[in-house]
Every structure is written in structure tokens, then in C-alpha cells.
Amino acid sequence: MDFEGRVAVITGGASGIGLATARALAGRRSHLELVDRQPEAQAAAAQALRGNSGVRVEPRICEASHYAGMQALAEDDIATFGSVHIVFN
């Protein structure tokens, strides 16, 4: 599958499996939205991914277990990127 130019939303994207997934997709030239609830870790991850890949990386603070927050996130994703192709939760 060609991931170049696709938009991926990754919850828990600041560390662990989420960050590893973000690195892999950035390496395949996907644009990323890193969703996490840890602002410092998220900012560091977003900066590192931007610097190494040249892809668009948007950090978002959100609690993935709250429906209203995720609904707002989805609406913002469409406004920011136009569409979302991949969701990792």
C-alpha cells in the first residue's frame, strides 16, 4: 500500500507503540496527527518527526476515552487536512 501523502491520526502518538507507528508512517511520507494527553512528550515527538521526515505533523492534546473530545478532533482533522485515511487507536 502506498502511504505517501496519506493522513494518519495516531492516539498515544507521543510514546511507545504510537510513536513507533508515527515514525514508520513518517518514513513512508504520511502526514501525521499525533494525539496524546502529555503535552511535553507530544511536542518533542512532533518536533523530531518533522525534522527527520519533512512531512506535516500536527500535535493535538485530547483524551481519547472522551467521545466529545474525539468528535471535535475528527471535525478539526477534516478542517485541517481535508480527509483522514488511517486511524491508529
Contacts in CASP RR format, 6 or more apart in sequence:
PFRMAT RR
TARGET T0000
AUTHOR 0000-0000-0000
METHOD contacts of the structure
MODEL  1
MDFEGRVAVITGGASGIGLATARALAGRRSHLELVDRQPEAQAAAAQALR
GNSGVRVEPRICEASHYAGMQALAEDDIATFGSVHIVFN
3 25 0 8 1.000
3 28 0 8 1.000
3 29 0 8 1.000
3 30 0 8 1.000
3 86 0 8 1.000
4 28 0 8 1.000
4 29 0 8 1.000
4 30 0 8 1.000
5 29 0 8 1.000
5 30 0 8 1.000
5 31 0 8 1.000
5 55 0 8 1.000
6 25 0 8 1.000
6 30 0 8 1.000
6 31 0 8 1.000
6 85 0 8 1.000
6 86 0 8 1.000
7 30 0 8 1.000
7 31 0 8 1.000
7 32 0 8 1.000
7 33 0 8 1.000
7 77 0 8 1.000
7 81 0 8 1.000
7 82 0 8 1.000
7 83 0 8 1.000
7 84 0 8 1.000
7 85 0 8 1.000
7 86 0 8 1.000
8 21 0 8 1.000
8 22 0 8 1.000
8 25 0 8 1.000
8 30 0 8 1.000
8 31 0 8 1.000
8 32 0 8 1.000
8 33 0 8 1.000
8 84 0 8 1.000
8 85 0 8 1.000
8 86 0 8 1.000
8 87 0 8 1.000
8 88 0 8 1.000
9 33 0 8 1.000
9 35 0 8 1.000
9 73 0 8 1.000
9 77 0 8 1.000
9 84 0 8 1.000
9 86 0 8 1.000
9 87 0 8 1.000
9 88 0 8 1.000
10 18 0 8 1.000
10 21 0 8 1.000
10 22 0 8 1.000
10 25 0 8 1.000
10 32 0 8 1.000
10 33 0 8 1.000
10 34 0 8 1.000
10 35 0 8 1.000
10 88 0 8 1.000
11 18 0 8 1.000
11 35 0 8 1.000
11 36 0 8 1.000
11 62 0 8 1.000
11 64 0 8 1.000
11 88 0 8 1.000
11 89 0 8 1.000
12 18 0 8 1.000
12 19 0 8 1.000
12 34 0 8 1.000
12 35 0 8 1.000
12 36 0 8 1.000
12 64 0 8 1.000
13 19 0 8 1.000
13 21 0 8 1.000
13 22 0 8 1.000
13 34 0 8 1.000
13 35 0 8 1.000
13 36 0 8 1.000
13 42 0 8 1.000
13 45 0 8 1.000
14 34 0 8 1.000
14 36 0 8 1.000
14 38 0 8 1.000
14 41 0 8 1.000
14 42 0 8 1.000
14 44 0 8 1.000
14 45 0 8 1.000
15 36 0 8 1.000
15 38 0 8 1.000
15 41 0 8 1.000
15 45 0 8 1.000
18 88 0 8 1.000
19 45 0 8 1.000
21 88 0 8 1.000
22 32 0 8 1.000
22 34 0 8 1.000
22 45 0 8 1.000
22 49 0 8 1.000
22 57 0 8 1.000
23 49 0 8 1.000
25 32 0 8 1.000
25 86 0 8 1.000
26 32 0 8 1.000
26 49 0 8 1.000
26 52 0 8 1.000
26 53 0 8 1.000
26 54 0 8 1.000
26 55 0 8 1.000
26 57 0 8 1.000
27 53 0 8 1.000
27 55 0 8 1.000
29 53 0 8 1.000
29 55 0 8 1.000
30 55 0 8 1.000
30 85 0 8 1.000
30 86 0 8 1.000
31 55 0 8 1.000
31 56 0 8 1.000
31 57 0 8 1.000
31 58 0 8 1.000
31 81 0 8 1.000
32 49 0 8 1.000
32 55 0 8 1.000
32 56 0 8 1.000
32 57 0 8 1.000
32 58 0 8 1.000
33 57 0 8 1.000
33 58 0 8 1.000
33 59 0 8 1.000
33 60 0 8 1.000
33 77 0 8 1.000
33 80 0 8 1.000
33 81 0 8 1.000
33 84 0 8 1.000
34 42 0 8 1.000
34 45 0 8 1.000
34 46 0 8 1.000
34 49 0 8 1.000
34 57 0 8 1.000
34 58 0 8 1.000
34 59 0 8 1.000
34 60 0 8 1.000
35 60 0 8 1.000
35 61 0 8 1.000
35 62 0 8 1.000
35 64 0 8 1.000
35 73 0 8 1.000
36 42 0 8 1.000
36 45 0 8 1.000
36 59 0 8 1.000
36 60 0 8 1.000
36 61 0 8 1.000
36 62 0 8 1.000
37 61 0 8 1.000
37 62 0 8 1.000
37 63 0 8 1.000
37 64 0 8 1.000
39 61 0 8 1.000
42 59 0 8 1.000
42 61 0 8 1.000
43 59 0 8 1.000
45 59 0 8 1.000
46 57 0 8 1.000
46 58 0 8 1.000
46 59 0 8 1.000
49 55 0 8 1.000
49 57 0 8 1.000
50 57 0 8 1.000
58 80 0 8 1.000
58 81 0 8 1.000
60 73 0 8 1.000
60 76 0 8 1.000
62 69 0 8 1.000
62 70 0 8 1.000
62 72 0 8 1.000
62 73 0 8 1.000
63 69 0 8 1.000
64 70 0 8 1.000
64 89 0 8 1.000
74 84 0 8 1.000
77 84 0 8 1.000
78 84 0 8 1.000
END
